[in-house]
Amino acid sequence: MIRSVALTAISALAVAGCASIDYEPVPTPVTTRPATPSQPAPVSTVDPAIYMNAPRAPLMSQLFVCSTSASNIGPISADRASLVYTPYISTTAGALLRDPTEGACLSSGFGWRSRGENGSNHTGIDLANPNGGFIFAAADGVVEHTGWDGGYGIVVQIDHGRGVHTLYGHLTDVNPALRQGSFVRGGSAIARMGMTGNATGIHLHYEVTIDGLKVDPLNYGAPQVLQVNQSHDQPIDAAPPVQPGPRPAAPVEINQKPDASVIETPGPAVVAPPPPQPPATEPLQITPGDDGWAPGKSS
């Protein structure tokens, strides 16, 4: 009995003491193992033959928008074609493909995008195709990086020289022949479109960086166009028709036939007589003996 009372008293004192003692935190063990990424890049299981037999990049003459309500798509025509699009971007490193896909529409442009009460700065353009397709190197260059890159998902980054770089994001897989430092030819297949990372649909996030500054891949190096005050809900109409010139004079109408008796019929042509000719000269008559000469007579 006495023993149990003593143990109870000791336990109460110990509990009361824990509340007033500040214990130093236990040091965390040091480890040399790298931190596990939030989403590691999957091991490539792509058949190399897929890329060996891939087509070359097509040259797109037009770029259409996916929706007229998309952000930062710029001026468009009545059939939703971008009016600032050209096939190439002119840079100090040479021409870059403005659309390095196998076929896509513009789902979002470069710049600030409002998302409800918040927004974000979109540093590239999004080219979407629900069927995916190959992604091509915009120009000759050296591979800087391939693999997982946070919200970009699986990416490929290429250095084209002279401060020009391109990035291709949200890829589903990458050409297994690509390694850091690999040289790639412009127009060759480097990856396939996907929706890895922060993506809600299958598309390519395409970035162009020049001298450390991210530029608009749709407008950089594009020809200047006339900006019109017209919303995308009302596409730009066709050019107004040419105004017609002055109307030609009305033809004169003849309501009465001419009188045939008044019309004089021309007579036969009068031939002028030839001018008088001078009379012919009579031949000279020589009579033998007039001058003392006669045939057979010698002088």
GUTOR-460501 format. One line per 3 residues: number of its first residue (from 1); their letters; for each residue y, x, z of N, C-alpha, C. Coordinates in steps of 0.02 Angstrom, whole numbers. Layout:
<recs>
NUM	A	Y,X,Z,Y,X,Z,Y,X,Z  ...;
</recs>
This chain:
<recs>
1	MIR	-60,42,0,0,0,0,62,43,0  64,91,49,122,136,54,128,178,-10  69,198,-37,70,240,-98,98,202,-157;
4	SVA	81,139,-165,105,100,-223,179,87,-218  205,77,-155,277,67,-146,314,130,-166  288,187,-146,321,251,-162,323,262,-238;
7	LTA	269,248,-273,267,257,-346,317,211,-380  323,150,-354,371,103,-384,441,127,-376  457,154,-317,525,180,-305,541,239,-349;
10	ISA	494,284,-359,504,343,-402,516,321,-474  478,271,-497,485,247,-566,554,216,-577  579,179,-528,645,148,-534,699,200,-539;
13	LAV	693,252,-498,743,306,-500,742,342,-567  683,351,-597,677,386,-661,709,345,-717  699,278,-717,728,236,-768,804,235,-763;
16	AGC	830,232,-702,903,233,-692,932,298,-714  897,352,-705,922,418,-726,925,426,-801  881,395,-844,880,401,-916,944,374,-947;
19	ASI	973,323,-914,1033,292,-941,1093,337,-935  1094,386,-891,1153,428,-880,1145,499,-905  1090,515,-937,1078,582,-961,1085,584,-1037;
22	DYE	1126,631,-1061,1133,640,-1133,1086,695,-1156  1037,675,-1196,989,723,-1220,1013,753,-1285  1004,818,-1293,1020,850,-1357,970,828,-1410;
25	PVP	994,816,-1470,947,794,-1522,897,848,-1538  839,826,-1555,786,873,-1573,800,900,-1643  803,966,-1652,817,994,-1719,765,973,-1770;
28	TPV	789,957,-1831,744,937,-1885,712,999,-1915  648,998,-1926,614,1057,-1956,643,1072,-2025  651,1135,-2040,676,1157,-2105,618,1159,-2154;
31	TTR	631,1131,-2214,579,1131,-2265,608,1158,-2329  569,1193,-2367,591,1222,-2431,571,1177,-2490  538,1122,-2479,517,1077,-2533,578,1038,-2558;
34	PAT	592,1035,-2624,651,999,-2649,646,925,-2635  705,895,-2628,707,823,-2614,678,784,-2672  644,731,-2656,614,689,-2707,668,647,-2742;
37	PSQ	675,650,-2808,725,609,-2842,711,536,-2834  765,495,-2842,757,423,-2834,710,394,-2887  711,422,-2946,667,399,-3000,649,459,-3042;
40	PAP	594,492,-3027,576,552,-3066,559,535,-3137  573,582,-3182,557,571,-3252,482,569,-3262  457,520,-3297,384,515,-3308,359,572,-3352;
43	VST	296,590,-3340,265,642,-3380,256,615,-3452  277,655,-3500,274,632,-3569,202,628,-3593  185,569,-3618,118,559,-3647,125,536,-3719;
46	VDP	181,554,-3750,194,532,-3818,153,574,-3866  125,542,-3916,89,577,-3968,139,615,-4011  133,681,-4016,181,719,-4057,184,697,-4129;
49	AIY	129,667,-4154,128,645,-4224,180,591,-4237  198,553,-4184,248,500,-4194,314,530,-4218  332,586,-4188,396,617,-4207,388,662,-4269;
52	MNA	328,689,-4279,318,729,-4339,324,686,-4402  305,623,-4397,307,577,-4454,369,531,-4452  415,545,-4407,474,503,-4401,520,511,-4461;
55	PRA	557,459,-4479,604,465,-4535,665,506,-4516  704,524,-4566,770,554,-4554,820,500,-4538  877,520,-4510,928,472,-4490,957,438,-4551;
58	PLM	961,371,-4551,995,336,-4605,1071,342,-4595  1108,337,-4649,1181,338,-4646,1205,266,-4651  1231,241,-4595,1252,171,-4591,1323,164,-4619;
61	SQL	1331,122,-4669,1397,112,-4698,1439,63,-4658  1407,21,-4617,1443,-28,-4576,1411,-31,-4507  1452,-53,-4459,1427,-65,-4391,1452,-134,-4370;
64	FVC	1405,-179,-4354,1422,-246,-4333,1418,-252,-4257  1457,-297,-4229,1456,-307,-4157,1403,-359,-4141  1373,-351,-4081,1320,-398,-4060,1350,-465,-4042;
67	STS	1409,-464,-4011,1442,-525,-3989,1517,-515,-3991  1554,-567,-4010,1627,-561,-4012,1657,-560,-3942  1618,-575,-3890,1642,-573,-3822,1628,-507,-3787;
70	ASN	1600,-459,-3823,1585,-393,-3793,1649,-356,-3777  1644,-307,-3733,1703,-270,-3709,1720,-213,-3757  1785,-205,-3770,1812,-146,-3804,1780,-134,-3872;
73	IGP	1770,-187,-3911,1739,-178,-3976,1789,-165,-4031  1854,-175,-4017,1905,-161,-4067,1910,-216,-4119  1952,-205,-4170,1961,-255,-4223,1899,-263,-4265;
76	ISA	1884,-325,-4283,1825,-340,-4323,1844,-386,-4380  1801,-390,-4429,1812,-434,-4487,1781,-502,-4474  1787,-547,-4523,1760,-614,-4515,1684,-614,-4507;
79	DRA	1650,-563,-4535,1578,-559,-4529,1556,-513,-4472  1602,-499,-4425,1589,-460,-4365,1577,-386,-4378  1603,-360,-4431,1597,-288,-4444,1657,-252,-4414;
82	SLV	1644,-195,-4383,1698,-155,-4354,1744,-129,-4409  1810,-136,-4399,1858,-113,-4449,1878,-41,-4439  1857,-10,-4384,1874,60,-4372,1814,106,-4382;
85	YTP	1756,76,-4396,1695,117,-4402,1695,156,-4467  1675,219,-4462,1659,261,-4519,1594,297,-4503  1556,318,-4553,1490,348,-4538,1493,413,-4498;
88	YIS	1548,451,-4503,1551,516,-4471,1610,522,-4424  1602,564,-4372,1655,584,-4327,1675,655,-4346  1737,666,-4362,1761,733,-4381,1778,772,-4318;
91	TTA	1746,830,-4308,1758,873,-4250,1764,945,-4272  1783,987,-4225,1788,1059,-4240,1720,1090,-4253  1667,1058,-4231,1599,1083,-4243,1569,1055,-4306;
94	GAL	1606,1014,-4342,1581,982,-4402,1575,907,-4391  1543,874,-4438,1537,801,-4436,1479,780,-4391  1491,729,-4350,1439,699,-4308,1424,629,-4333;
97	LRD	1362,608,-4326,1345,539,-4342,1379,493,-4291  1414,442,-4315,1445,395,-4269,1394,344,-4243  1342,331,-4281,1288,286,-4261,1222,323,-4270;
100	PTE	1197,358,-4218,1136,397,-4224,1072,358,-4211  1071,294,-4231,1012,252,-4219,978,236,-4286  921,205,-4279,885,181,-4338,911,114,-4362;
103	GAC	955,85,-4323,984,19,-4338,1000,-16,-4273  1064,-33,-4263,1085,-65,-4200,1152,-99,-4211  1171,-140,-4162,1237,-170,-4161,1275,-145,-4100;
106	LSS	1341,-151,-4103,1384,-127,-4049,1387,-180,-3994  1360,-164,-3935,1359,-213,-3880,1414,-200,-3829  1441,-140,-3828,1496,-124,-3781,1531,-62,-3805;
109	GFG	1598,-63,-3799,1637,-6,-3822,1657,40,-3765  1701,86,-3782,1724,138,-3736,1784,113,-3696  1785,126,-3630,1843,109,-3589,1824,65,-3529;
112	WRS	1876,37,-3499,1867,-2,-3438,1834,-69,-3454  1784,-84,-3413,1748,-148,-3419,1754,-187,-3355  1777,-249,-3360,1783,-293,-3302,1717,-329,-3290;
115	RGE	1694,-325,-3228,1632,-359,-3209,1647,-403,-3148  1669,-465,-3160,1687,-508,-3105,1749,-482,-3070  1745,-472,-3004,1801,-445,-2966,1806,-369,-2972;
118	NGS	1753,-338,-2994,1752,-265,-3000,1750,-245,-3073  1750,-181,-3085,1746,-155,-3153,1722,-83,-3151  1714,-55,-3210,1692,15,-3214,1718,44,-3279;
121	NHT	1723,110,-3280,1746,145,-3340,1685,165,-3381  1679,137,-3440,1622,151,-3483,1639,212,-3526  1603,266,-3518,1620,330,-3549,1585,342,-3616;
124	GID	1559,290,-3646,1527,296,-3711,1525,229,-3745  1483,223,-3795,1472,158,-3828,1398,141,-3822  1384,75,-3821,1315,52,-3817,1295,22,-3884;
127	LAN	1240,47,-3911,1213,24,-3975,1145,-7,-3960  1140,-73,-3972,1081,-110,-3949,1037,-132,-4007  972,-134,-3992,922,-160,-4038,862,-182,-3996;
130	PNG	846,-247,-3994,791,-269,-3952,724,-239,-3973  719,-215,-4034,656,-185,-4057,654,-110,-4047  706,-82,-4018,708,-9,-4007,719,29,-4072;
133	GFI	683,83,-4079,690,125,-4139,705,196,-4121  704,240,-4171,716,311,-4160,790,325,-4148  802,378,-4109,870,405,-4098,871,474,-4130;
136	FAA	925,490,-4164,930,552,-4203,985,597,-4177  976,662,-4186,1029,710,-4167,1089,698,-4212  1148,694,-4182,1208,679,-4220,1228,736,-4266;
139	ADG	1206,797,-4251,1221,856,-4292,1177,913,-4267  1179,970,-4302,1143,1029,-4279,1167,1048,-4209  1120,1073,-4168,1140,1094,-4101,1082,1122,-4062;
142	VVE	1097,1137,-3999,1047,1166,-3953,1039,1117,-3895  977,1103,-3876,963,1056,-3822,985,1087,-3756  1028,1050,-3720,1051,1072,-3654,1006,1046,-3599;
145	HTG	984,983,-3606,945,952,-3552,906,893,-3579  846,885,-3555,806,824,-3567,775,804,-3501  771,739,-3488,740,716,-3426,780,661,-3394;
148	WDG	766,649,-3330,797,594,-3294,866,615,-3269  914,569,-3275,982,584,-3253,1013,522,-3221  988,502,-3162,1017,448,-3123,1020,383,-3162;
151	GYG	1081,351,-3162,1090,288,-3195,1083,290,-3270  1087,351,-3299,1077,358,-3371,1004,352,-3391  959,356,-3341,888,355,-3357,866,419,-3391;
154	IVV	822,414,-3439,799,473,-3477,852,489,-3529  873,552,-3530,927,572,-3575,908,634,-3614  946,645,-3668,946,708,-3705,1019,728,-3713;
157	QID	1035,791,-3697,1102,818,-3706,1098,876,-3755  1145,876,-3803,1146,927,-3856,1214,961,-3858  1213,1027,-3863,1274,1066,-3872,1280,1084,-3946;
160	HGR	1333,1059,-3978,1344,1071,-4049,1390,1130,-4063  1412,1164,-4011,1456,1221,-4019,1530,1201,-4021  1573,1250,-4009,1646,1240,-4011,1669,1184,-3964;
163	GVH	1636,1179,-3908,1657,1130,-3858,1636,1059,-3871  1591,1046,-3919,1571,979,-3938,1500,966,-3911  1492,912,-3872,1428,895,-3842,1414,820,-3853;
166	TLY	1351,802,-3857,1332,732,-3861,1277,717,-3810  1277,655,-3786,1227,632,-3737,1198,566,-3762  1132,559,-3753,1095,500,-3775,1057,474,-3714;
169	GHL	1075,414,-3689,1047,389,-3627,1005,326,-3634  970,309,-3579,926,251,-3573,866,255,-3621  842,314,-3635,788,324,-3683,721,303,-3653;
172	TDV	675,282,-3696,608,265,-3671,563,326,-3670  572,372,-3717,536,436,-3717,574,486,-3760  553,549,-3756,587,603,-3791,535,641,-3833;
175	NPA	557,667,-3888,514,708,-3930,483,764,-3888  417,766,-3880,386,816,-3837,398,888,-3859  421,898,-3921,434,966,-3944,500,993,-3919;
178	LRQ	542,950,-3890,608,972,-3867,603,1005,-3799  636,1061,-3792,642,1096,-3728,714,1120,-3721  734,1136,-3661,800,1164,-3651,806,1229,-3691;
181	GSF	858,1232,-3733,867,1290,-3776,839,1281,-3846  804,1226,-3858,776,1214,-3925,833,1199,-3974  826,1223,-4035,873,1207,-4088,850,1144,-4124;
184	VRG	895,1098,-4137,878,1036,-4172,923,1029,-4233  895,1003,-4285,932,989,-4346,965,921,-4342  1025,915,-4368,1058,851,-4371,1018,801,-4411;
187	GSA	1011,741,-4385,973,689,-4420,899,688,-4403  875,735,-4363,804,735,-4344,794,690,-4283  735,660,-4278,720,614,-4223,709,652,-4158;
190	IAR	747,634,-4107,743,668,-4042,715,623,-3987  718,557,-3996,696,512,-3943,688,442,-3972  671,395,-3927,667,324,-3946,707,283,-3897;
193	MGM	739,231,-3923,783,188,-3883,743,152,-3829  775,144,-3770,741,110,-3716,790,77,-3669  769,67,-3605,812,36,-3555,799,66,-3487;
196	TGN	788,132,-3485,778,166,-3421,846,174,-3386  843,182,-3320,905,188,-3281,938,121,-3271  1004,122,-3265,1042,59,-3254,1054,25,-3321;
199	ATG	1005,-9,-3346,1009,-44,-3410,976,-112,-3403  1008,-162,-3433,981,-229,-3431,950,-250,-3497  952,-206,-3547,923,-221,-3612,911,-156,-3650;
202	IHL	872,-160,-3702,856,-101,-3742,917,-81,-3783  943,-22,-3770,1001,3,-3807,1008,78,-3797  1052,108,-3836,1070,178,-3829,1140,184,-3800;
205	HYE	1147,223,-3747,1213,242,-3723,1231,309,-3754  1283,309,-3795,1300,368,-3836,1368,395,-3813  1369,458,-3793,1430,491,-3770,1446,551,-3813;
208	VTI	1511,563,-3823,1535,622,-3858,1587,656,-3814  1577,719,-3799,1623,758,-3757,1651,815,-3798  1717,822,-3797,1751,875,-3835,1796,913,-3787;
211	DGL	1782,977,-3779,1821,1020,-3734,1825,990,-3663  1769,964,-3640,1765,937,-3573,1791,866,-3564  1818,836,-3617,1846,769,-3613,1801,721,-3652;
214	KVD	1781,666,-3619,1740,615,-3652,1785,572,-3695  1769,568,-3759,1810,532,-3807,1772,470,-3831  1809,425,-3864,1781,363,-3889,1742,377,-3954;
217	PLN	1676,370,-3953,1637,385,-4015,1653,337,-4072  1682,279,-4058,1697,232,-4112,1763,246,-4145  1813,269,-4106,1881,278,-4133,1900,350,-4146;
220	YGA	1867,397,-4113,1888,467,-4121,1878,490,-4193  1931,514,-4225,1926,537,-4293,1922,483,-4345  1931,419,-4324,1927,363,-4372,1995,353,-4405;
223	PQV	1997,325,-4465,2061,311,-4498,2100,258,-4461  2166,261,-4466,2208,212,-4434,2204,145,-4470  2201,91,-4432,2200,24,-4461,2256,-17,-4432;
226	LQV	2275,-69,-4466,2327,-113,-4443,2301,-157,-4387  2334,-152,-4329,2314,-194,-4273,2347,-263,-4280  2309,-315,-4270,2336,-383,-4276,2329,-418,-4209;
229	NQS	2374,-464,-4196,2372,-503,-4134,2326,-564,-4143  2262,-551,-4138,2213,-603,-4149,2154,-589,-4104  2131,-641,-4069,2075,-632,-4023,2010,-626,-4061;
232	HDQ	1959,-601,-4026,1894,-594,-4058,1860,-661,-4069  1883,-713,-4033,1855,-780,-4045,1876,-806,-4112  1930,-778,-4140,1954,-798,-4206,1955,-736,-4249;
235	PID	1900,-721,-4283,1896,-659,-4323,1951,-655,-4375  1965,-594,-4395,2018,-582,-4444,1999,-615,-4509  2046,-654,-4536,2033,-689,-4599,2039,-641,-4657;
238	AAP	2016,-666,-4715,2022,-626,-4776,2095,-622,-4796  2109,-574,-4840,2178,-563,-4863,2202,-626,-4899  2267,-642,-4891,2293,-702,-4925,2289,-695,-5000;
241	PVQ	2281,-750,-5036,2276,-745,-5109,2342,-722,-5140  2337,-691,-5197,2396,-666,-5232,2435,-726,-5259  2503,-725,-5248,2545,-779,-5272,2548,-778,-5349;
244	PGP	2540,-837,-5381,2541,-837,-5454,2612,-825,-5481  2617,-797,-5541,2680,-783,-5572,2711,-846,-5602  2767,-838,-5640,2799,-897,-5671,2752,-931,-5721;
247	RPA	2758,-998,-5723,2714,-1036,-5768,2737,-1028,-5840  2691,-1023,-5887,2710,-1016,-5957,2742,-1080,-5984  2784,-1073,-6035,2817,-1132,-6065,2766,-1178,-6096;
250	APV	2779,-1243,-6090,2733,-1293,-6117,2734,-1290,-6193  2678,-1298,-6226,2677,-1296,-6300,2714,-1356,-6330  2746,-1345,-6388,2784,-1398,-6423,2735,-1443,-6459;
253	EIN	2741,-1508,-6447,2696,-1556,-6479,2729,-1584,-6543  2693,-1587,-6598,2717,-1616,-6662,2683,-1683,-6671  2722,-1736,-6666,2695,-1804,-6671,2698,-1833,-6741;
256	QKP	2727,-1799,-6792,2734,-1826,-6860,2711,-1775,-6910  2671,-1798,-6958,2647,-1752,-7009,2704,-1737,-7058  2707,-1677,-7084,2760,-1660,-7133,2748,-1697,-7198;
259	DAS	2804,-1715,-7235,2802,-1750,-7300,2781,-1700,-7353  2725,-1716,-7386,2700,-1670,-7437,2745,-1665,-7497  2785,-1720,-7511,2829,-1718,-7570,2887,-1670,-7561;
262	VIE	2904,-1656,-7499,2960,-1611,-7486,2940,-1539,-7496  2878,-1526,-7486,2855,-1457,-7491,2853,-1437,-7564  2888,-1386,-7584,2890,-1362,-7652,2832,-1314,-7664;
265	TPG	2798,-1329,-7720,2742,-1285,-7737,2769,-1227,-7778  2757,-1168,-7758,2784,-1111,-7797,2753,-1109,-7866  2794,-1093,-7918,2770,-1087,-7987,2738,-1020,-7998;
268	PAV	2718,-1009,-8062,2687,-945,-8077,2738,-888,-8071  2713,-833,-8055,2757,-775,-8046,2787,-754,-8113  2853,-740,-8112,2889,-718,-8173,2885,-643,-8177;
271	VAP	2858,-620,-8234,2850,-547,-8243,2911,-522,-8281  2945,-474,-8255,3005,-446,-8288,2983,-407,-8350  3022,-414,-8404,3004,-375,-8466,3013,-301,-8454;
274	PPP	2974,-262,-8489,2980,-189,-8480,3048,-166,-8509  3075,-114,-8484,3139,-88,-8510,3132,-66,-8583  3187,-71,-8623,3182,-51,-8694,3167,23,-8701;
277	QPP	3124,37,-8749,3106,107,-8761,3149,134,-8818  3167,196,-8818,3206,226,-8875,3162,226,-8938  3195,220,-8997,3157,220,-9061,3121,285,-9072;
280	ATE	3063,279,-9103,3024,340,-9116,3058,383,-9168  3056,448,-9160,3086,495,-9207,3042,503,-9268  3075,499,-9328,3037,505,-9391,3014,576,-9398;
283	PLQ	2953,587,-9424,2928,657,-9433,2971,693,-9485  2978,756,-9475,3018,799,-9521,2981,806,-9587  3018,789,-9641,2989,793,-9708,3013,859,-9739;
286	ITP	2966,899,-9758,2982,964,-9792,2962,958,-9865  3012,967,-9907,2999,965,-9980,2995,1036,-10006  2940,1053,-10038,2934,1123,-10063,2990,1136,-10114;
289	GDD	3017,1196,-10108,3067,1218,-10156,3137,1208,-10132  3148,1173,-10079,3217,1163,-10057,3248,1228,-10034  3209,1270,-10006,3237,1334,-9983,3211,1392,-10024;
292	GWA	3182,1377,-10083,3157,1430,-10126,3088,1452,-10108  3058,1418,-10064,2989,1439,-10044,2941,1386,-10066  2886,1409,-10091,2834,1364,-10113,2768,1395,-10095;
295	PGK	2719,1352,-10086,2653,1380,-10068,2628,1428,-10121  2601,1483,-10098,2574,1533,-10144,2627,1579,-10171  2691,1569,-10155,2745,1611,-10181,2759,1664,-10128;
298	SS	2761,1726,-10151,2776,1780,-10105,2847,1799,-10114  2879,1821,-10060,2947,1841,-10063,2955,1913,-10079;
</recs>
